[in-house]
Amino acid sequence: MNKILVRKIINISLLAVIVLFVLSGYAVTNAKFLDFIGFGIIRRGSFFSIHSGLIIPLIVLVFLHVYPYLRVRK
């Protein structure tokens, strides 16, 4: 695969995970937002599970995003 295409996939995936991470975290802490975004169907525990489950993908994607720039320059 082309390096540019791989970087775009990583960047878009990272953006999606960050948005989901922020929205799920805010939904856990704010009851009004929880009702708005979850339509009253999804409970706080589900948002907490989503939020907790996104930690590992977030760390991996941030590492993959930064890794190409970690080379030691001489």
C-alpha positions in Angstrom: 0.0 0.0 0.0 1.0 3.5 -0.5 2.5 5.3 2.5 0.2 8.3 2.0 -2.9 6.1 1.9 -1.8 4.3 5.1 -1.3 7.6 6.9 -4.7 8.9 5.8 -6.4 5.7 7.1 -4.6 6.1 10.4 -5.4 9.8 10.7 -9.1 9.3 9.9 -9.3 6.3 12.3 -7.6 8.4 15.0 -10.0 11.2 14.5 -13.0 8.9 14.7 -11.7 7.3 17.9 -11.0 10.7 19.5 -14.5 11.9 18.7 -16.1 8.8 20.1 -13.9 8.9 23.2 -14.9 12.5 23.9 -18.6 12.0 23.2 -18.8 8.9 25.3 -16.9 10.5 28.2 -19.1 13.5 28.1 -22.2 11.3 28.0 -21.1 9.5 31.1 -20.7 12.7 33.0 -23.7 14.7 31.8 -27.2 13.3 32.2 -28.9 15.7 29.7 -26.4 14.9 27.0 -26.8 11.2 27.8 -30.5 11.4 27.0 -29.9 13.5 23.9 -27.3 11.3 22.3 -28.6 8.0 23.5 -32.3 8.7 22.8 -33.1 7.3 26.2 -32.2 3.8 25.0 -28.5 3.6 25.8 -27.7 3.6 29.5 -24.7 5.3 31.3 -23.0 1.9 31.7 -23.0 1.3 28.0 -21.3 4.7 27.4 -18.8 3.9 30.1 -18.0 0.5 28.5 -17.6 2.3 25.1 -15.4 4.9 26.7 -13.3 2.3 28.6 -12.9 0.1 25.5 -11.5 2.9 23.4 -8.5 3.5 25.5 -6.3 0.8 23.9 -7.2 1.7 20.3 -6.6 5.4 21.1 -3.1 4.6 22.4 -2.2 2.4 19.5 -3.5 4.9 16.9 -1.6 7.8 18.6 1.6 5.7 18.5 1.0 4.8 14.8 0.3 8.5 14.1 3.5 9.7 15.7 5.8 6.8 14.9 7.0 8.0 11.4 8.3 11.1 13.0 10.3 9.4 15.8 13.3 8.6 13.6 16.6 9.8 15.0 18.1 12.4 12.6 21.8 12.5 12.1 
